[in-house]
């Protein structure tokens, strides 16, 4: 899992975003796609990234996901638009 080498950044820091997609074969019935094939998540660059630049994405940038009870992880990214929580 390559995402383990990418750090969290919120506000205006991230240079990557997440894209979800179904890894499927053309023969699958599209109506059954949601149940038949697992969703995959890709990290996609939001701009050109310089060699040696730190890779950052928002760990909690999932559309439609609501916060769940559990441990709170504080964000210390330092961006002026930081929301102060990783998740």
C-alpha positions as CSV (number, residue, x, y, z in Angstrom):
1,X,0.0,0.0,0.0
2,X,1.8,3.1,-1.3
3,X,-0.4,5.4,0.8
4,X,1.7,4.6,3.9
5,X,4.5,6.8,2.4
6,X,2.2,9.8,2.1
7,X,1.6,12.2,5.0
8,X,-1.5,14.1,6.1
9,X,-2.1,17.7,5.3
10,X,-5.2,19.8,5.4
11,X,-6.2,23.3,4.4
12,X,-4.3,24.3,1.3
13,X,-1.3,21.9,1.8
14,X,-2.3,18.7,0.0
15,X,-0.8,18.1,-3.4
16,X,-2.8,14.8,-3.8
17,X,-6.5,13.9,-3.6
18,X,-8.3,10.6,-3.4
19,X,-10.3,9.1,-6.3
20,X,-12.5,6.1,-5.7
21,X,-13.3,3.6,-8.6
22,X,-14.5,0.1,-9.1
23,X,-11.8,-2.3,-10.4
24,X,-14.1,-4.3,-12.7
25,X,-14.1,-6.5,-15.8
26,X,-16.1,-5.4,-18.8
27,X,-18.3,-8.5,-18.6
28,X,-19.8,-7.6,-15.2
29,X,-23.4,-6.5,-15.1
30,X,-23.2,-2.8,-14.3
31,X,-26.3,-3.1,-12.0
32,X,-24.4,-5.6,-9.8
33,X,-21.2,-3.7,-9.8
34,X,-21.6,-2.1,-6.3
35,X,-21.9,-5.5,-4.7
36,X,-19.6,-7.6,-6.9
37,X,-16.5,-5.5,-7.1
38,X,-14.6,-3.8,-4.3
39,X,-14.0,-0.1,-4.4
40,X,-10.4,0.9,-4.9
41,X,-8.9,4.3,-3.9
42,X,-6.2,6.0,-5.9
43,X,-4.1,9.0,-5.0
44,X,-4.1,11.6,-7.8
45,X,-1.9,14.7,-8.1
46,X,-3.7,18.0,-7.9
47,X,-0.8,19.9,-9.5
48,X,2.8,19.2,-10.7
49,X,4.9,17.9,-7.9
50,X,8.6,18.7,-7.7
51,X,11.2,16.0,-7.2
52,X,11.8,15.5,-3.4
53,X,8.6,17.4,-2.5
54,X,6.7,15.8,0.4
55,X,3.5,14.0,-0.7
56,X,0.4,15.1,1.2
57,X,-3.3,14.2,1.1
58,X,-6.2,14.9,3.5
59,X,-6.7,11.6,5.4
60,X,-10.3,12.6,6.0
61,X,-11.2,13.7,2.5
62,X,-13.9,11.2,1.8
63,X,-17.2,12.6,0.5
64,X,-20.2,11.5,2.4
65,X,-18.3,10.1,5.4
66,X,-19.3,11.3,8.8
67,X,-17.2,11.3,11.9
68,X,-17.4,8.2,14.0
69,X,-16.8,7.9,17.8
70,X,-13.3,7.0,18.5
71,X,-9.9,8.5,19.3
72,X,-9.3,12.1,18.1
73,X,-6.0,12.7,16.3
74,X,-4.9,16.3,16.3
75,X,-3.4,17.9,13.2
76,X,-0.2,20.0,13.5
77,X,0.3,20.8,9.8
78,X,0.7,24.5,10.5
79,X,-1.4,25.6,7.5
80,X,-3.6,28.7,8.2
81,X,-6.6,26.8,7.0
82,X,-5.9,23.7,9.2
83,X,-9.0,22.3,10.8
84,X,-6.9,21.1,13.8
85,X,-8.1,17.5,13.5
86,X,-6.8,14.7,11.2
87,X,-9.9,12.6,11.9
